[in-house]
Amino acid sequence: MSKPQPLNHTREQITTLDNDLLALLAKRRELSLDVARSKEVDIRPIRDTIREKELLARLVKQGREQGLDAHYVISLYQSIIEDSVLNQQAYLHGRANPQTQQQQYCVAYLGARGSYSYLAASRYCDRRQVEMQDLGCQSFDEIVQAVESGHADYGFLPIENTSSGSINEVYDVLQHTSLAIVGETTIEVGHCLLAKSGTNINDVKTVYAHPQPISQCSRYLSQHGNFKLEYCSSSAEAMDMVCNAQDNSVAAIGSSEGGALYQLEAIESGLANQKINQSRFIVVARKAVDVPEQLPAKCTLIMATGQKPGALVEALLVLKARNLNMSKLESRPIPGTPWEEMFYLDIDANLSSEPMQAALKELERTTRFIKVLGCYPCETVNPTQLTNSQLMIEPSTSKVSTVPSTTSTKEKRYSKEYKIQATEIVCGQLNIGNNHLAAIAQVHLPFETTEFEQRAKTLKEAGFQAVVIQGLSQQSELLVSLSQFKKTLDQFGLVCILMVEHETDLAVTAQIADAIILSGTQMYNQAILTQLGSLLLPVIIERNTMASIDDLLDAAEVVLSQGNQQLALCESGVSTLNNSGKPSLDLAALVQLKTASHLPVLVNPSYAVETEQLAGFSTAIKQLGGDGIVVNIASVEQAGNSEEQKTLLNDLLNNLYR
């Protein structure tokens, strides 16, 4: 066995590698800003989750070849991706609000240097490459007053913690200020027991802390019942008390970073009740900001509904009707009005978006009081995840195996034995399955914008709830065009379903679509099926004209096994020996699928039947238990002039719904 090299030499090599890694990370961060500049021009969404998953899958494979554990690689790059996303958001948000582009911010926060509020403010400014002039305050009211008076540019207010919940005092302050919420930031809260150098845990008799850390570390403190707890106005004050103490009998709860500012050491760490302990801060300023469309946005508003029964539910249904997600709801008493509550809502939407504007107008009519506190970029970056199959095996584009499985039918996720209740897909105004009948129109690109607007208006008036857009490869400037088409469909209350006909379509459709339909030509594509299974979008699988019922159900099983349960099937016809050149509509397959599976089944008769027969087939589809119809509008246009087309559509939908 050869003699190992000296330890000092090995450590020098590691130090050199660490320096190289830091330089490369800095270079990567610079390149991520170049990406942001490109997205600013092209108006692309800030995140491309398909690209992120492809990146992670490739890196996991390369890492495994070099002896690196997959979860180690994923954890490392999730942090890198989060940093990249937040840097791009900060850049684009700054570009949209030039008035915020300063060399220095004066920031008011709770406590003194070293407090968690100070750390949150520092990271917020560092992200924006701005020097921070800090202004420590003793209360939340003092923070607000500092910003309102112009003594500070921004104020940082802790709004909630994953362990101790919402901070009610901050909500009360927000009721009475004219300031706007212009940002948010979340930090990891690593509570430590901080003491002077040389202190032993057995020496500690008194612990200084802010009430929030005491609440968040209650289990640890209950195990040390001999500690005397002293409450402080901030974690910084607690650390300062220990720093100025005359002996080693005192300690403080705070962060290791903050403790270092007071020459304190962590003698115990990981004190919080929950392993993941995070605090979210909101940033307030005198003037509201604009949020570019491509950034994920959050709106915070307050409202009072009055005391009539069901008033709050009625208000929340306004949001549901416009497919607006409410990520937080808090209530606080209204001073001077006993038993009435003021409600605080966080809504995942841009204030300038049409659904949000429409919701606000309706809420103004139905609530007693409503006020928008601010719209700002959402800084919650959900980590990119790989499925188990992506972690373990390479994607394959080969046909899904139809070899009889030894697994029993009871174990198939699509079967009624696995799930008794019928699946219902909910996507905006569109409901598919569980006794809901869907009417979906299908159009083929290319389109001019004005032509598409007129088509959308006609389809809405006819009674359709959604539009499938196919032929993506035929449209020039695809991303820009689809974004405009999506806006048009939103304007008319139509759900946007994009058809994936090629593997390259998936990256674009996942960014824009409300739902995705997989063309029958790709039904056997294992890689696409796997990716669709990891999306949070409803998916419809169209049956391949050469596929058996079992083939279609096997494809469905792939999607369901990856986690996506918002799945429907579509029968569009099968190839036969007839000489018409058209597929034959297999309505027997509809009955078989409804018998074997809990999944909704749509039928698209457009390719298999003559135009004048469409209305009659809609009746048959309904009577045989189908969950809706997909109609290719190109086939309707063969009916004659516009009035004849309108009559056909009216007959078709009347037969479906009567």
C-alpha positions in Angstrom: 0.0 0.0 0.0 1.5 3.3 -1.1 2.1 6.0 1.5 -0.6 8.8 1.4 0.5 12.3 0.7 0.9 14.7 3.6 -2.5 16.0 5.0 -1.5 19.7 4.5 -0.8 19.0 0.8 -4.3 17.4 0.4 -5.9 20.3 2.1 -4.1 22.7 -0.2 -5.5 20.8 -3.2 -9.0 21.0 -1.7 -8.7 24.7 -1.1 -7.6 25.3 -4.7 -10.6 23.3 -5.9 -12.9 25.3 -3.7 -11.6 28.5 -5.1 -12.1 27.2 -8.6 -15.6 26.2 -7.8 -16.4 29.7 -6.4 -15.1 31.3 -9.5 -17.2 29.0 -11.7 -20.3 29.6 -9.6 -19.7 33.4 -10.0 -19.3 33.0 -13.8 -22.5 30.9 -13.9 -24.4 33.6 -12.1 -23.2 36.2 -14.6 -24.4 33.9 -17.4 -27.8 33.6 -15.7 -28.2 37.4 -16.0 -27.5 37.1 -19.7 -30.4 34.6 -19.8 -32.5 37.2 -18.0 -31.6 39.9 -20.6 -32.6 37.5 -23.4 -35.9 36.8 -21.7 -36.5 40.5 -21.3 -36.4 40.8 -25.1 -38.3 37.7 -26.0 -40.8 38.1 -23.0 -40.3 34.5 -22.0 -41.4 33.0 -18.6 -38.7 33.2 -16.0 -38.7 29.4 -15.5 -38.5 26.6 -18.0 -39.2 23.5 -15.9 -38.8 21.2 -18.8 -35.3 22.5 -19.4 -34.5 22.3 -15.7 -35.6 18.7 -15.5 -33.5 17.8 -18.6 -30.5 19.6 -17.0 -30.9 17.7 -13.7 -31.4 14.3 -15.5 -28.3 14.8 -17.5 -26.2 15.9 -14.5 -27.5 13.0 -12.4 -26.3 10.6 -15.2 -22.9 12.3 -15.5 -22.5 12.5 -11.7 -23.3 8.8 -11.3 -20.6 8.0 -13.9 -18.2 9.9 -11.7 -19.3 8.2 -8.5 -21.5 11.0 -7.2 -24.8 10.2 -5.5 -27.9 11.3 -7.4 -29.5 13.1 -4.4 -26.3 14.9 -3.7 -26.2 16.2 -7.3 -29.9 17.2 -7.2 -29.6 19.0 -3.8 -26.6 20.9 -5.1 -28.2 22.0 -8.3 -31.6 22.8 -6.8 -29.8 25.5 -4.8 -28.0 26.7 -7.9 -31.2 26.8 -9.9 -33.0 28.7 -7.1 -30.2 31.3 -7.0 -30.4 31.7 -10.8 -34.2 32.1 -10.8 -34.1 34.7 -8.0 -31.3 36.7 -9.6 -33.2 36.8 -12.9 -36.3 37.9 -11.2 -34.5 40.7 -9.3 -32.9 41.9 -12.6 -36.2 41.9 -14.6 -38.1 43.5 -11.7 -35.5 46.2 -11.4 -35.6 46.9 -15.2 -39.4 47.3 -15.0 -39.1 49.7 -12.1 -36.2 52.1 -12.9 -37.1 54.3 -9.9 -35.8 51.6 -7.6 -32.4 51.4 -9.3 -30.2 53.1 -6.6 -26.7 52.5 -5.3 -27.9 52.4 -1.7 -31.1 51.6 0.1 -31.9 52.8 3.6 -33.8 49.8 5.2 -35.7 49.9 8.4 -36.0 46.5 10.3 -36.7 45.1 13.7 -33.8 45.1 16.2 -30.2 45.7 15.5 -27.5 44.2 13.4 -27.5 40.4 13.8 -31.3 40.1 14.1 -33.1 37.8 11.7 -34.8 40.9 10.1 -31.3 42.4 9.6 -30.2 39.1 7.9 -33.2 39.1 5.6 -32.8 42.7 4.6 -29.1 42.1 3.9 -29.8 39.2 1.6 -32.5 41.1 -0.2 -30.1 44.0 -0.9 -27.2 41.6 -1.8 -29.4 40.0 -4.4 -30.0 43.4 -6.0 -26.3 44.4 -5.6 -27.2 47.4 -3.6 -25.4 48.7 -0.5 -27.6 48.7 2.6 -27.8 51.5 5.0 -29.5 49.9 8.0 -31.9 51.5 10.4 -32.7 49.3 13.4 -36.1 49.9 15.0 -37.7 48.8 18.3 -41.2 48.0 17.0 -43.2 47.2 13.8 -44.9 50.6 14.2 -41.6 52.3 14.2 -40.5 50.5 11.0 -43.7 51.7 9.2 -43.3 55.3 10.5 -39.7 55.4 9.3 -40.7 54.5 5.8 -43.8 56.7 5.7 -41.8 59.7 6.9 -39.1 59.2 4.3 -36.3 58.3 6.8 -36.1 54.9 5.2 -36.6 53.7 1.6 -37.9 50.2 2.6 -39.2 48.5 5.7 -38.9 44.8 6.4 -41.7 43.1 8.4 -41.7 39.4 9.4 -45.2 38.1 8.3 -45.1 34.4 9.1 -42.9 31.4 10.2 -43.3 27.8 9.3 -43.1 26.8 13.0 -45.0 29.5 14.9 -47.4 30.6 12.1 -48.5 34.2 11.3 -47.3 37.2 13.1 -50.6 39.0 14.0 -49.0 42.3 15.1 -47.8 42.8 11.5 -51.2 42.2 10.0 -52.6 44.8 12.5 -50.0 47.4 11.4 -50.9 46.8 7.7 -54.5 47.8 8.3 -53.5 51.4 9.1 -50.7 52.3 6.7 -50.6 53.8 3.2 -47.4 51.9 2.3 -47.4 49.3 -0.4 -46.0 45.8 -0.3 -43.3 45.7 -3.0 -41.4 42.5 -2.3 -40.9 39.4 -0.2 -38.1 37.3 0.9 -37.8 34.0 2.8 -34.8 33.0 4.9 -33.9 29.8 6.7 -34.0 30.3 10.5 -31.4 28.2 12.1 -31.8 28.7 15.8 -28.7 28.2 18.0 -28.0 28.6 21.6 -25.3 31.4 21.6 -22.9 32.1 24.4 -19.4 33.4 25.1 -16.4 31.4 24.1 -15.7 28.6 26.6 -19.3 28.4 27.9 -20.6 24.9 28.6 -24.3 24.0 28.4 -24.3 23.2 32.1 -23.1 26.8 32.9 -26.3 28.4 31.3 -28.9 29.5 33.8 -30.7 32.4 31.8 -31.7 32.5 28.2 -32.5 35.7 26.4 -34.7 35.6 23.3 -37.4 37.3 21.3 -40.9 35.7 21.8 -41.0 34.2 18.3 -37.8 32.1 18.7 -39.0 31.0 22.2 -42.3 29.8 20.6 -40.4 28.1 17.7 -38.0 26.3 20.1 -40.5 25.3 22.8 -39.6 21.6 22.7 -36.0 22.2 23.2 -36.7 24.7 26.0 -39.1 22.3 27.7 -36.2 19.8 27.9 -34.2 22.4 29.8 -36.7 23.4 32.4 -34.0 24.9 34.6 -33.5 27.8 32.1 -34.9 31.1 33.1 -36.4 32.8 30.0 -36.0 36.6 29.5 -37.9 38.2 26.7 -36.3 40.7 24.4 -37.6 43.0 21.7 -35.4 41.3 19.1 -32.8 38.5 18.7 -30.1 41.2 18.3 -31.0 42.6 21.7 -30.8 39.1 23.2 -27.3 38.6 21.8 -26.2 42.0 22.9 -27.3 41.2 26.5 -25.1 38.0 26.5 -22.2 39.9 24.9 -22.2 42.5 27.7 -22.8 39.9 30.5 -20.2 39.6 33.2 -20.1 35.8 33.3 -21.0 32.6 31.3 -24.3 31.9 32.9 -26.3 33.5 30.2 -27.1 32.6 26.6 -29.3 33.8 23.7 -31.3 32.2 20.9 -30.3 33.5 17.5 -28.5 32.6 14.3 -24.8 31.6 14.1 -24.3 34.5 11.6 -25.8 37.0 14.0 -23.9 35.6 16.9 -20.6 36.1 15.1 -21.3 39.9 15.0 -21.3 39.7 18.9 -18.4 37.4 19.3 -20.7 34.6 20.4 -20.4 30.9 19.7 -23.1 28.3 19.1 -23.0 25.7 21.9 -26.2 24.0 20.7 -27.8 24.2 17.2 -30.9 22.9 15.5 -33.2 24.1 18.4 -36.4 24.7 16.3 -39.4 22.3 16.7 -39.4 21.7 13.0 -36.4 20.7 10.9 -37.4 23.1 8.2 -37.8 26.4 9.9 -38.3 29.4 7.6 -39.5 33.0 8.1 -41.1 35.0 5.4 -40.7 38.8 5.3 -42.6 41.4 3.3 -40.9 44.6 2.0 -42.9 47.8 2.2 -42.3 51.1 0.4 -44.1 54.4 -0.2 -44.8 53.6 -3.8 -46.2 50.5 -5.4 -44.2 48.7 -8.2 -45.0 47.0 -11.5 -44.4 43.3 -11.9 -43.5 42.1 -15.5 -45.9 39.5 -16.9 -43.2 36.9 -17.1 -42.5 36.9 -13.4 -44.5 34.9 -10.9 -46.5 37.5 -9.0 -48.4 37.7 -5.7 -51.2 40.1 -4.8 -52.0 40.9 -1.1 -55.3 42.5 -0.3 -57.5 43.1 2.7 -61.3 43.0 2.7 -64.3 43.1 5.0 -67.3 41.2 3.9 -69.9 42.1 6.5 -71.8 39.7 8.8 -74.3 38.2 6.4 -74.2 34.4 6.2 -71.9 33.0 3.5 -70.3 36.4 2.7 -66.8 35.1 2.8 -67.6 32.0 0.8 -69.3 34.2 -1.8 -66.1 36.3 -2.1 -63.8 33.3 -2.4 -66.0 31.8 -5.1 -65.2 35.0 -7.2 -61.6 33.9 -7.1 -62.4 30.3 -7.9 -64.5 31.3 -10.9 -61.5 33.0 -12.4 -59.1 30.2 -11.6 -57.1 32.4 -9.1 -55.2 30.5 -6.5 -55.4 31.9 -2.9 -52.2 30.9 -1.1 -53.0 32.5 2.2 -56.0 33.6 4.2 -55.8 35.3 7.6 -58.4 37.1 9.7 -58.0 39.9 12.3 -60.5 41.7 14.4 -61.6 45.2 13.2 -61.0 47.7 16.0 -64.2 49.3 17.3 -66.4 46.8 15.5 -67.0 43.8 17.7 -67.2 40.3 16.1 -66.3 41.6 12.7 -63.1 40.4 10.9 -60.8 41.9 8.3 -59.5 39.3 5.9 -56.0 39.2 4.5 -55.5 37.3 1.2 -52.4 36.4 -0.8 -53.4 35.5 -4.4 -51.0 34.0 -6.9 -51.6 36.5 -9.7 -50.4 39.7 -11.3 -52.5 42.7 -10.4 -52.5 43.8 -14.1 -53.9 40.4 -15.3 -57.4 40.3 -16.7 -58.6 37.6 -14.2 -57.3 39.6 -11.3 -58.8 42.9 -12.5 -62.2 41.2 -13.1 -62.1 39.6 -9.7 -61.4 42.9 -8.0 -64.2 44.7 -9.8 -66.7 42.0 -8.7 -65.3 42.0 -5.1 -65.8 45.7 -5.0 -69.5 45.2 -5.6 -69.9 42.3 -3.0 -67.6 43.4 -0.1 -68.0 46.2 2.4 -64.3 47.2 2.1 -61.4 46.1 -0.1 -57.9 47.4 -0.6 -54.9 46.0 -2.5 -51.9 46.2 -0.3 -49.4 45.4 -3.1 -48.4 43.3 -6.0 -44.9 42.0 -6.0 -42.7 39.1 -7.4 -43.2 35.8 -5.6 -39.9 34.5 -4.4 -41.0 31.0 -3.5 -39.0 28.8 -5.9 -40.4 25.3 -5.9 -37.5 22.9 -6.3 -37.3 21.0 -9.6 -37.9 17.3 -8.9 -37.1 14.3 -10.9 -39.4 11.2 -11.0 -38.1 7.9 -9.7 -37.8 6.6 -13.3 -35.7 9.6 -14.2 -33.5 8.9 -11.3 -33.1 5.2 -12.0 -33.3 4.7 -15.8 -32.7 6.5 -19.0 -35.8 7.8 -20.9 -36.7 5.6 -23.9 -38.8 6.7 -26.9 -39.7 3.1 -27.8 -43.2 1.9 -27.8 -44.8 1.3 -24.5 -44.7 -2.4 -23.8 -47.9 -4.2 -24.4 -46.6 -7.6 -23.1 -49.2 -9.0 -20.7 -48.2 -7.9 -17.2 -48.1 -10.2 -14.2 -49.5 -7.3 -12.1 -53.2 -7.8 -11.4 -55.8 -5.4 -12.8 -56.5 -4.3 -9.2 -53.1 -2.7 -9.1 -53.6 -0.6 -12.2 -54.1 3.0 -11.4 -56.5 3.6 -14.2 -58.9 0.8 -13.1 -62.1 1.1 -11.1 -60.7 -1.4 -8.6 -57.9 1.0 -7.8 -60.3 4.0 -7.6 -64.0 3.7 -7.3 -65.0 7.3 -7.7 -65.0 8.7 -11.3 -62.1 11.1 -11.9 -63.1 14.7 -12.5 -60.7 17.1 -14.2 -61.2 20.8 -13.2 -59.4 23.3 -15.4 -60.8 26.9 -15.1 -64.3 26.9 -16.6 -63.9 23.4 -17.9 -65.0 20.3 -16.0 -64.5 16.8 -17.6 -65.9 13.6 -16.0 -68.0 12.7 -13.0 -71.3 13.7 -14.8 -69.8 16.8 -16.4 -70.0 17.0 -20.2 -67.3 19.0 -22.0 -67.6 20.7 -25.3 -64.1 21.3 -26.8 -63.3 22.9 -30.2 -60.2 22.0 -32.1 -58.4 24.5 -34.5 -55.3 24.2 -36.6 -52.5 26.8 -36.9 -51.4 29.1 -38.5 -53.7 32.0 -37.6 -53.4 35.8 -37.6 -54.2 37.4 -34.3 -57.3 39.2 -35.5 -58.6 36.0 -37.2 -58.0 34.0 -34.0 -59.9 36.5 -31.9 -62.9 36.3 -34.2 -62.7 32.5 -34.1 -62.5 32.5 -30.3 -65.6 34.8 -30.1 -67.6 32.5 -32.4 -66.7 29.4 -30.5 -67.6 31.0 -27.1 -70.9 32.1 -28.4 -71.6 28.6 -29.8 -71.2 27.2 -26.3 -67.7 25.6 -26.3 -65.7 25.7 -23.0 -62.2 25.0 -24.4 -60.1 25.2 -27.5 -57.5 22.7 -28.6 -54.7 24.3 -30.7 -52.8 22.0 -32.9 -50.1 22.4 -35.6 -47.7 24.4 -33.4 -44.9 23.8 -35.8 -46.8 25.7 -38.5 -46.9 29.0 -36.6 -44.2 31.6 -36.9 -42.8 33.2 -33.7 -44.5 30.4 -31.8 -44.0 31.5 -28.2 -45.1 35.1 -28.9 -48.1 33.9 -30.9 -49.2 31.3 -28.4 -48.9 33.8 -25.6 -51.2 36.2 -27.5 -53.7 33.3 -28.4 -53.7 32.3 -24.7 -54.6 35.9 -23.7 -57.4 35.9 -26.3 -58.9 32.6 -25.0 -58.6 33.9 -21.4 -60.5 37.1 -22.5 -63.4 34.9 -23.7 -63.3 32.5 -20.8 -62.1 29.6 -22.9 -59.6 27.1 -21.6 -56.4 26.8 -23.7 -55.4 23.2 -24.6 -52.3 22.7 -26.7 -51.6 19.6 -28.7 -48.2 17.9 -28.4 -47.4 16.4 -31.8 -43.6 16.4 -31.5 -41.2 16.1 -28.6 -40.1 19.6 -29.2 -43.7 20.9 -28.6 -43.6 20.0 -24.9 -41.3 22.7 -23.6 -43.5 25.5 -25.1 -46.9 23.9 -24.2 -45.9 23.3 -20.5 -45.2 27.1 -20.2 -48.4 28.4 -21.7 -51.2 25.8 -21.8 -54.0 25.3 -19.3 -54.1 21.7 -20.3 -52.2 19.4 -22.8 -53.6 16.9 -25.3 -51.1 14.3 -26.5 -51.6 13.5 -30.2 -52.3 9.9 -31.0 -49.1 9.8 -33.1 -47.1 10.2 -29.8 -49.2 7.8 -27.7 -46.3 5.3 -27.6 -43.6 7.8 -26.7 -42.4 6.7 -23.3 -40.3 9.8 -22.7 -43.2 12.2 -23.4 -45.6 10.2 -21.3 -43.2 10.2 -18.4 -42.8 14.0 -18.6 -46.5 14.6 -18.8 -46.9 12.5 -15.7 -44.7 14.9 -13.8 -46.5 18.1 -14.8 -49.2 19.8 -12.8 -51.4 20.4 -15.8 -54.4 18.3 -16.9 -53.5 15.9 -19.7 -55.6 14.2 -22.4 -54.2 11.2 -24.3 -55.6 10.7 -27.8 -55.8 7.1 -28.9 -53.4 6.1 -31.8 -55.4 4.8 -34.8 -53.4 1.5 -34.6 -53.7 1.1 -30.8 -55.7 -1.4 -28.9 -57.7 -0.5 -25.8 -55.0 -2.1 -23.7 -52.3 0.1 -25.4 -54.2 3.2 -24.5 -54.7 2.2 -20.9 -51.0 1.2 -20.6 -50.1 4.7 -21.8 -52.4 6.2 -19.2 -50.8 4.0 -16.5 -47.4 5.6 -17.3 -48.8 9.1 -16.8 -50.6 8.2 -13.6 -47.6 6.4 -12.1 -45.6 9.6 -12.3 -48.0 11.4 -10.1 -50.3 13.4 -12.5 -53.9 12.2 -11.7 -55.6 14.9 -13.9 -55.9 12.6 -16.9 -58.5 11.9 -19.5 -58.6 9.7 -22.6 -59.8 10.6 -26.1 -61.2 8.2 -28.8 -60.7 9.5 -32.3 -61.1 6.5 -34.5 -59.1 3.4 -35.5 -57.7 2.2 -38.8 -59.7 -0.5 -40.6 -59.8 -2.2 -44.0 -62.4 0.2 -45.4 -61.6 2.1 -48.6 -62.7 5.5 -47.5 -59.3 6.6 -46.2 -61.0 7.6 -43.0 -60.6 5.9 -39.6 -63.7 4.2 -38.1 -65.1 5.7 -35.0 -64.9 3.0 -32.3 -67.8 3.7 -30.0 -67.5 0.2 -28.6 -64.1 1.4 -27.3 -65.9 4.2 -25.4 -68.1 1.6 -23.6 -65.1 -0.6 -22.9 -63.0 2.3 -21.5 -65.9 3.5 -19.3 -66.3 0.0 -18.0 -62.6 -0.6 -17.2 -61.5 2.8 -16.0 -62.4 5.6 -13.7 -60.8 8.1 -16.2 -63.0 10.5 -18.2 -63.3 9.6 -21.9 -63.8 12.2 -24.6 -64.7 11.4 -28.2 -63.5 13.2 -31.3 -65.7 12.1 -34.3 -64.4 14.7 -36.7 -61.9 12.4 -38.5 -64.2 9.4 -38.8 -67.7 10.7 -39.7 -69.2 12.9 -42.3 -69.8 16.5 -41.4 -73.6 16.2 -41.5 -73.5 13.3 -39.1 -71.6 15.1 -36.3 -74.8 16.3 -34.5 -76.2 12.8 -34.4 -73.0 11.3 -33.1 -73.0 13.8 -30.2 -76.2 12.2 -29.0 -74.7 8.8 -29.3 -71.6 9.8 -27.4 -73.7 11.2 -24.5 -76.0 8.1 -24.4 -73.0 5.7 -24.3 -71.6 7.5 -21.2 -69.0 9.7 -22.9 -67.7 12.7 -20.9 -67.6 15.1 -23.8 -66.9 15.8 -27.4 -64.0 17.3 -29.3 -64.9 18.9 -32.7 -62.4 19.8 -35.3 -63.7 23.1 -36.6 -62.2 22.5 -40.0 -64.7 19.7 -40.6 -67.6 22.0 -39.5 -66.4 24.5 -42.1 -67.3 22.0 -44.8 -71.0 22.4 -43.9 -71.3 25.4 -46.1 -71.7 29.1 -45.3 -71.4 30.7 -41.9 -75.1 30.3 -41.1 -75.1 26.6 -41.9 -72.0 26.1 -39.8 -73.7 28.0 -36.9 -76.7 25.7 -37.2 -74.6 22.6 -37.2 -72.7 23.7 -34.1 -76.0 24.6 -32.3 -77.5 21.2 -33.2 -74.4 19.4 -32.1 -74.2 21.1 -28.7 -77.9 21.0 -28.1 -77.9 17.2 -28.6 -75.0 17.0 -26.2 -76.6 19.0 -23.4 -80.3 18.4 -23.6 
